Every structure is written in C-alpha cells, then in structure tokens.
C-alpha cells in the first residue's frame, strides 16, 4: 500500500494554501488543460455517446473481470510472455527484484507508471542494488528533486519552468544556456537520458490498457521514452493494475477516443503503442523477455464494495484539473500517490480509512468531477458513502459527532428548530462586521481561516412565507 504522509492532512493543506507560487501555478495550468479538454471533445462528433459507450465497456469488463483476466493471461503467455499475479505490493516488488537478480540485471529505465509509485518499486530495486532511471521528463525531474508526482498525468504540475531550471543547475551543473527555456531544457534531458536507454538491461513500464482478446499491452505517452524503454532493454517488465483491461481491440479504440481528449485535449497521445509479446525469433527489435505483473493490492476487495465504480477510472486526470480543492492545494497535500477526487475515493477504498479518513472530506461535493469524467464516474456519491462509513466506524472528530447528534434532536422538534435558528441569527450578528464573520470560534475557525462566513438571516423561510401569504411587509414579492 502507499505510505501515508508524516504530517496530518490539515497541516499539509495549510502549508499548500500558504504557498502562493503553488496556487498560481496550479490555477494557470489546470485552466489551460481544461480549455484544451473542451476543445478536444468538441472535435469528437457525438462525444457524449462515446463517453456513454466507454462507461459501458468499463462496467462490463469489471463485472466479468475474472473471465477477462483469464483470457488476457492465456493470450499473453501464448505469445511468449510471462504473467505474474501479485496479490499485494510486496508480492509485486519481490517478483521484479527476484527477476532482476536471476537475470543479472543492473540498470532499469522506466517510463511513467503510477502503479510502480503505488508499490514503491524504485526504492526496492535500489535497495537490491539496481540503478533506476525515470525517463518521462516530468518523472525524471521528480526523481532529480527527490520529490513525488503531484498529478496522475502531469507529475510536475506543481513546478514552474524556473523551478526546473534551478533544479537542473543544482543537480546537473547545467549552464544558463542549457536552461534558457523549455526547449533548451528538453534538449538537455534528451542528451542526458539517451545513454541510459542504450546501457539499460531492464525496461519497466506501466500499462494504460491490456486487451484481453489478444494479450496486447497499450501504452500511451507523449514522449518517445516509452518506446525506448519497452524495446531496447533485453527484459521488459510491464506493471498493470488488474482493473486496466478492455475486452478487445474495438473496445480499446472506444476508450482511447475519450482518454487523450479528457486528459490533454489531444485526439490521441503522440505515441499510442500496442505491444503483443516479446521479440519473435525472426525479429531484430524488442525485448528478449516480457513479464506482465498484474497488481491487485486491494483492488479485488474494492470490486465487491460500494466504491467499485472508482475502478472504472482510465487515469485521464480531468477530475483533478476541474476540482476546486485540488486547484488550491495540489497533489502533495493528499499524501497519497493518487490525489484529487479520484484519489479521495480510491485511496481509502483500497487501503481503508485508518490512515486516510480525511481524504473523503477533501471535496466541496460540487459535482464537477462527475461532469468531466470521460466514463461518468459518480465520485460525489462515493465520497458521501465513505464519509458515512467513517462516522459509523467512529472516525469522525468528537465535536462533529456531538454536533450532529444535537442537530438531530433539534431538527426533530419544529419549535426547537425555529428557536435555534433565531438564536443563531442573533449570535452571528454579534460576531459579524458588515454582514460577514471574519473569525468563528473553536473548530469552526477552520472555515474562516480561508474565507468569511455570512450572517444568518433574521427571518426563517417559514416566517417570510407567512408574511408573504398575509401581505405583511418584509415578505418576498413575486
């Protein structure tokens, strides 16, 4: 499982909110990507129909996952590949490290893989004596900075170009000319990474989708590193969550129609690679061995839960870009490898609420994530379900539990509810200045730490309705 951050959630969010540079960068980048998403979907005729069809494919596949997993494994092995089912993160990293030792592998190059981040694969390989080099530009920057990705498709969304330039100067000894602009820094990265591809004997990738009917791996990238990682080293290890399956090639085509458009606004990622098995005897390119590691790590448990729908996710990142919470605090504040709305559901669903009880509350429940999701995942419903589970399991702060119990008693008695409303209106007027409360007492201060609270209305809706019916002054006019 992913390791919780050492700081409590509220401390992480407070630090993020105080970082003006982070806030500005997040708002600028997410706004640009959302505009691109809108334009991308507008170029797709009947885009809502495509999204509905993609949702049906995901729902059907997960409803019959056992059958499609068996079919996928059979087809991968029939084409010369090896498949290992890893029930836990420990199973997965043990398989890869044992494979590296058995084959005498010393250097691994990696393309982007969130599931390898989830199981901390790099740390385990390095402890086993391997050199591990991230080759996606964003992931390489993260590795150089000894940082973690803060977005599922844009690992360094939290960094500006000047941040990366400073990092390259500090870690690579780059000159001002080499970091003058983004093209220059990309050129520098290409020059530094090219020898790594040529000298590595192990390539590690993620998998966007596995095609059950053919045993094909689909890997989508916007950089050529993915093809180099999967073809130059003599051993290719593909890390894949068990839910990342589609039944056949036509189904893959449907899902790809909405993936890139939702992620970056592109019609298709620049490199959409379809790999089926290792190198054949009569071929000159490709790895000698292909190993597919199917990672469960809690997913089979989620399949039978009220949060099963979160496994429909195709990792486009659109819900992060549109989320007003993510736009303010970024990915690191969530403390999980999966940030944003999808992570607020997936993380506690996979690994329980012992360490992740705060994440379902990291949402305004505005529903924007559901609106932009290419497969229409109902994230707000699952956030509410997880919040309810937290309360039922006694994980809510005592003041919330006591407050809700008091509200329940008051709300069940109309006369008492009316009296409480009048008292609240009077009390908030005492605390207010020009109609707004700048600082609330006790735990409620968390609200006013970042925004003001309005004074409650002096008249209740029922009082105003009665005045309207009787024609007395003060009632709303139609």
C-alpha positions in Angstrom: 0.0 0.0 0.0 1.0 3.6 -0.4 2.7 5.1 2.7 0.8 7.9 4.5 2.5 11.3 4.7 4.0 12.1 8.1 2.1 15.3 8.6 -1.7 15.3 9.4 -3.9 16.3 6.4 -4.9 19.7 7.8 -1.3 20.7 8.2 -0.5 19.6 4.7 -3.4 21.6 3.3 -2.5 24.7 5.4 1.0 24.6 4.0 -0.2 24.3 0.5 -2.7 27.1 0.8 0.0 29.4 2.1 2.2 28.7 -1.0 1.2 31.5 -3.3 3.6 30.3 -6.0 1.9 26.8 -6.0 -1.6 28.2 -6.1 -0.8 30.4 -9.1 0.9 27.6 -11.0 -2.0 25.2 -10.4 -4.7 27.6 -11.4 -2.8 28.6 -14.6 -2.1 25.0 -15.7 -5.4 23.5 -14.9 -7.3 26.3 -16.6 -5.3 25.8 -19.8 -5.7 22.0 -19.7 -9.5 22.3 -19.1 -9.8 24.6 -22.1 -7.9 22.0 -24.2 -10.2 19.3 -23.0 -13.3 21.2 -24.0 -11.9 21.9 -27.5 -10.9 18.2 -27.8 -14.3 16.9 -27.0 -15.9 19.4 -29.3 -13.9 17.9 -32.2 -15.4 14.5 -31.5 -18.9 14.1 -33.0 -21.4 12.8 -30.5 -18.8 12.9 -27.7 -21.5 12.2 -25.1 -22.3 8.9 -26.9 -18.7 8.0 -26.9 -18.4 8.6 -23.2 -21.5 6.6 -22.5 -20.1 3.7 -24.6 -16.8 3.9 -22.8 -18.6 3.7 -19.5 -20.5 0.6 -20.6 -17.2 -1.0 -21.6 -15.6 -0.3 -18.3 -18.7 -1.5 -16.4 -19.0 -4.7 -18.4 -15.3 -5.5 -18.1 -15.2 -5.2 -14.3 -18.4 -7.1 -14.0 -16.7 -10.0 -15.7 -13.1 -9.3 -14.6 -12.3 -12.9 -13.7 -13.1 -14.1 -17.2 -11.2 -11.3 -18.9 -8.2 -11.8 -16.7 -8.0 -15.5 -17.6 -8.3 -14.6 -21.2 -5.7 -12.0 -21.0 -3.2 -14.2 -19.2 -3.8 -17.0 -21.7 -3.1 -14.7 -24.7 0.0 -13.1 -23.2 1.5 -16.5 -22.5 0.5 -17.9 -25.9 2.6 -15.1 -27.5 5.7 -15.8 -25.4 5.1 -13.5 -22.4 5.1 -14.3 -18.7 2.4 -13.2 -16.3 2.7 -12.9 -12.5 -0.4 -12.2 -10.4 0.7 -10.1 -7.4 -1.9 -10.1 -4.6 0.0 -7.5 -2.6 2.5 -4.7 -3.2 5.1 -6.9 -1.5 4.4 -9.8 -4.0 4.9 -7.4 -6.9 8.2 -5.9 -5.8 9.5 -9.3 -4.8 8.8 -10.7 -8.2 10.6 -7.9 -10.0 13.6 -7.8 -7.7 14.0 -11.6 -7.9 13.8 -11.5 -11.7 16.5 -8.8 -11.8 18.8 -10.9 -9.6 18.1 -14.1 -11.5 18.9 -12.4 -14.9 21.9 -10.4 -13.6 20.2 -7.1 -14.5 21.9 -4.0 -13.1 20.2 -0.9 -14.6 16.5 -0.2 -15.1 15.0 2.6 -17.2 11.3 3.4 -16.5 8.5 5.0 -18.4 5.7 6.6 -16.4 3.9 4.2 -14.1 1.6 5.3 -11.3 1.3 1.7 -10.0 5.1 1.5 -9.6 4.8 4.6 -7.4 2.0 3.0 -5.5 4.1 0.0 -4.5 7.4 2.0 -4.1 9.1 -0.1 -6.7 12.1 2.2 -7.2 13.0 2.1 -3.5 13.0 -1.7 -3.5 15.0 -2.1 -6.7 17.6 0.4 -5.5 18.0 -1.5 -2.2 18.5 -4.6 -4.3 21.5 -2.9 -6.0 19.9 -1.7 -9.3 20.3 1.7 -10.7 16.8 3.1 -11.6 16.3 6.0 -14.0 13.0 7.6 -14.7 12.8 8.6 -18.3 9.5 10.5 -18.6 10.6 14.1 -18.5 8.3 15.0 -15.6 9.1 11.9 -13.6 12.9 12.4 -14.2 12.5 15.9 -12.8 10.7 14.5 -9.8 13.4 11.9 -9.3 16.2 14.5 -9.5 14.3 16.6 -6.9 13.8 13.6 -4.7 10.1 14.5 -4.9 6.9 12.7 -5.7 4.4 13.2 -8.6 1.5 15.5 -7.8 -0.8 14.7 -10.7 -1.6 11.4 -12.4 -0.6 12.6 -15.9 1.4 15.8 -15.2 3.9 14.8 -12.5 5.4 18.3 -12.1 2.3 20.4 -12.4 3.4 22.0 -9.1 6.7 23.2 -10.6 7.3 26.2 -12.9 9.9 26.3 -15.7 12.1 28.4 -13.5 11.8 25.8 -10.7 13.1 23.1 -13.2 15.9 25.4 -14.4 17.1 25.9 -10.9 16.9 22.1 -10.3 19.0 21.4 -13.4 21.6 23.9 -12.4 21.8 22.4 -8.9 21.7 18.7 -9.7 23.2 18.5 -13.3 25.5 21.5 -13.3 23.6 23.0 -16.2 24.6 26.3 -17.7 22.3 29.2 -18.2 22.2 28.5 -21.9 21.1 24.9 -21.3 18.2 26.1 -19.1 17.3 29.2 -21.1 13.8 28.0 -22.0 11.7 24.8 -22.1 13.1 23.6 -25.5 16.6 24.0 -24.2 15.9 22.0 -21.0 14.2 19.3 -23.1 17.3 19.1 -25.3 19.4 18.8 -22.2 17.2 16.0 -20.8 17.3 14.1 -24.1 21.1 14.3 -24.2 21.4 13.0 -20.6 18.9 10.2 -21.0 19.9 8.8 -24.3 22.9 6.9 -22.9 20.7 5.5 -20.1 18.4 3.8 -22.7 21.3 2.3 -24.5 23.0 0.9 -21.5 20.0 -0.4 -19.5 19.2 -4.1 -19.4 15.8 -3.8 -17.8 12.9 -1.7 -19.0 9.9 -1.0 -16.7 6.6 0.5 -17.9 3.1 0.9 -16.8 0.1 -0.2 -18.9 -2.8 2.0 -19.8 -4.9 -0.9 -21.0 -4.5 -4.6 -21.5 -6.5 -6.2 -24.3 -7.9 -9.5 -23.1 -8.7 -10.9 -26.6 -5.1 -10.5 -27.9 -2.8 -10.2 -24.9 -1.8 -6.8 -26.2 -0.4 -4.0 -24.0 -1.5 -0.4 -24.8 0.9 2.2 -23.5 0.0 5.9 -24.2 2.7 8.6 -23.9 3.6 11.9 -25.4 7.3 11.3 -25.3 9.4 8.7 -27.2 10.8 7.3 -23.9 8.0 4.8 -23.7 9.1 3.1 -26.9 12.7 3.1 -26.0 12.0 1.6 -22.5 9.9 -1.2 -24.0 12.2 -2.1 -26.9 15.9 -1.5 -26.2 16.5 -3.4 -22.9 16.6 -7.2 -23.1 13.9 -7.6 -20.4 10.6 -5.6 -20.3 8.5 -5.7 -17.1 5.0 -4.2 -17.5 3.3 -3.2 -14.3 -0.5 -3.3 -14.6 -3.4 -3.0 -12.2 -5.8 -5.9 -12.6 -8.7 -3.5 -13.5 -6.9 -2.0 -16.5 -8.4 -4.4 -19.0 -10.7 -4.0 -22.1 -12.3 -7.0 -23.9 -11.0 -6.4 -27.4 -9.4 -4.0 -29.9 -12.6 -2.2 -30.8 -13.3 -1.6 -27.1 -9.8 -0.2 -26.8 -10.5 2.1 -29.7 -13.5 3.5 -28.0 -11.8 4.2 -24.7 -8.8 5.8 -26.5 -11.3 8.2 -28.2 -12.1 9.8 -24.8 -8.8 9.3 -22.9 -6.5 11.8 -24.5 -9.2 14.3 -25.2 -10.1 14.3 -21.5 -6.5 14.4 -20.3 -4.8 17.0 -22.6 -7.3 17.8 -25.4 -5.4 15.7 -28.0 -7.2 13.5 -30.3 -4.7 10.8 -29.4 -1.5 10.7 -27.5 1.6 11.2 -29.7 2.8 7.6 -29.0 0.0 5.1 -28.6 2.0 1.8 -28.5 0.4 -1.6 -28.9 2.8 -4.4 -27.8 2.0 -8.0 -28.1 4.6 -10.4 -26.7 8.4 -10.2 -26.7 10.6 -10.3 -29.8 10.0 -13.2 -32.1 12.8 -15.4 -33.4 12.8 -13.7 -36.8 12.7 -10.2 -35.5 15.5 -7.8 -34.6 13.7 -5.3 -32.3 12.1 -5.7 -29.0 13.0 -7.4 -25.7 14.0 -11.0 -25.3 11.6 -11.4 -22.4 8.2 -9.8 -21.5 6.9 -10.1 -17.9 3.5 -8.7 -17.1 2.9 -8.1 -13.4 -0.8 -7.9 -12.6 -1.1 -6.0 -9.3 -4.1 -6.4 -7.1 -3.1 -4.6 -3.9 -6.6 -4.2 -2.6 -8.5 -3.9 -5.9 -10.3 -7.3 -5.7 -11.7 -6.2 -2.4 -13.0 -2.9 -3.9 -14.8 -4.8 -6.6 -17.3 -6.1 -4.1 -17.8 -2.8 -2.3 -19.9 0.4 -2.7 -16.8 2.0 -4.2 -16.4 -0.5 -7.0 -17.2 2.2 -9.6 -13.9 4.0 -8.9 -12.2 1.2 -10.7 -13.8 2.4 -14.0 -11.2 5.2 -13.9 -9.0 5.4 -17.0 -6.5 7.9 -15.4 -7.1 10.9 -17.5 -6.7 13.4 -14.7 -9.7 15.5 -15.7 -11.3 15.3 -12.3 -8.1 16.8 -10.7 -8.0 19.6 -13.2 -11.6 20.7 -12.5 -11.6 20.2 -8.7 -11.7 23.5 -6.8 -9.9 21.7 -3.9 -7.1 20.3 -6.0 -6.7 23.6 -7.7 -5.9 25.2 -4.4 -3.8 22.5 -2.6 -2.2 20.4 -5.4 -1.4 16.7 -5.2 1.1 16.5 -2.4 -1.4 17.7 0.3 -3.4 14.5 -0.3 -0.5 12.4 0.9 -1.3 9.6 -1.5 0.1 8.6 -4.9 -3.4 9.1 -6.2 -4.5 12.7 -5.5 -7.6 14.7 -6.3 -11.2 13.4 -6.4 -10.3 10.0 -7.7 -7.6 9.6 -5.1 -10.0 10.8 -2.3 -12.1 7.7 -3.1 -9.5 5.2 -4.4 -7.0 5.6 -1.6 -9.3 4.8 1.3 -11.2 2.3 -0.8 -8.0 0.3 -1.4 -6.4 0.6 2.0 -9.0 1.6 4.5 -9.7 4.7 6.5 -7.3 4.0 9.3 -4.8 6.4 7.7 -7.0 8.0 5.1 -10.1 9.1 6.9 -9.6 12.7 5.9 -9.5 12.3 2.2 -13.2 11.8 1.5 -13.7 15.2 3.2 -11.3 16.9 0.7 -14.2 17.9 -1.5 -16.8 20.6 -1.9 -19.2 18.0 -3.4 -19.8 20.4 -6.3 -20.1 17.5 -8.8 -17.6 19.0 -11.3 -15.5 15.8 -11.2 -18.6 13.7 -12.3 -19.4 16.1 -15.1 -15.9 15.9 -16.7 -15.2 12.3 -16.1 -15.0 10.5 -19.5 -16.7 7.4 -18.1 -19.1 9.4 -15.8 -17.9 8.0 -12.5 -20.1 9.2 -9.7 -17.3 10.4 -7.4 -19.6 12.6 -5.1 -21.8 9.6 -4.3 -18.8 7.5 -3.2 -17.3 10.4 -1.2 -20.5 10.6 0.8 -20.5 6.8 1.3 -17.0 6.9 2.6 -17.8 9.8 4.9 -20.8 7.9 6.3 -18.6 4.8 6.8 -16.1 7.0 8.7 -18.8 8.2 11.0 -20.2 4.7 11.5 -16.8 3.5 12.4 -16.3 6.3 15.0 -13.6 8.1 12.9 -15.3 11.5 12.9 -13.9 14.1 15.3 -15.9 14.1 18.6 -17.2 17.7 18.0 -18.7 16.7 14.7 -20.4 13.6 16.2 -21.7 15.6 19.1 -22.8 18.4 16.9 -24.7 16.1 14.5 -26.4 14.4 17.5 -27.5 17.8 18.8 -28.7 18.8 15.3 -30.7 15.6 15.1 -32.5 16.3 18.3 -33.2 20.0 17.4 -34.3 19.2 13.8 -36.8 16.7 15.0 -38.7 19.3 17.1 -40.0 22.2 14.9 -40.5 24.6 17.8 -36.9 24.0 19.0 -35.5 24.2 15.4 -37.2 27.6 15.0 -35.8 28.9 18.3 -32.3 27.6 17.5 -32.5 29.5 14.1 -33.4 32.7 15.8 -30.7 32.3 18.3 -28.1 31.6 15.6 -29.2 34.7 13.7 -28.8 36.8 16.8 -25.4 35.2 17.7 -24.0 35.6 14.2 -25.0 39.3 14.1 -23.0 39.8 17.3 -19.9 38.3 15.7 -20.3 40.0 12.3 -18.9 43.1 10.8 -20.7 44.5 7.7 -22.7 41.3 7.3 -19.7 38.9 7.5 -18.0 37.0 10.2 -14.2 37.1 9.9 -13.4 34.6 12.6 -15.5 31.8 14.1 -14.8 30.2 17.5 -13.4 26.7 18.2 -13.2 24.1 15.5 -15.3 26.3 13.2 -12.3 28.6 12.9 -11.2 26.2 10.1 -13.8 27.8 7.9 -12.9 31.4 8.5 -9.2 30.7 8.2 -9.6 30.9 4.4 -13.0 32.5 3.8 -15.6 34.7 5.6 -18.9 33.3 6.9 -22.2 35.1 6.2 -24.6 36.3 8.9 -27.6 34.0 9.1 -30.9 35.6 8.0 -33.0 37.2 10.7 -36.2 35.7 9.4 -36.6 32.0 8.6 -38.1 30.9 5.3 -41.3 29.9 7.1 -41.6 33.3 8.7 -41.1 35.0 5.4 -43.6 32.7 3.7 -46.2 33.6 6.3 -45.6 37.3 5.8 -45.9 36.8 2.0 -49.2 34.9 2.4 -50.6 37.6 4.7 -49.3 40.5 2.7 -47.3 41.9 5.6 -44.2 44.0 4.9 -41.0 42.0 4.7 -42.3 39.1 2.6 -40.7 38.4 -0.8 -42.5 39.7 -3.8 -43.2 37.6 -6.9 
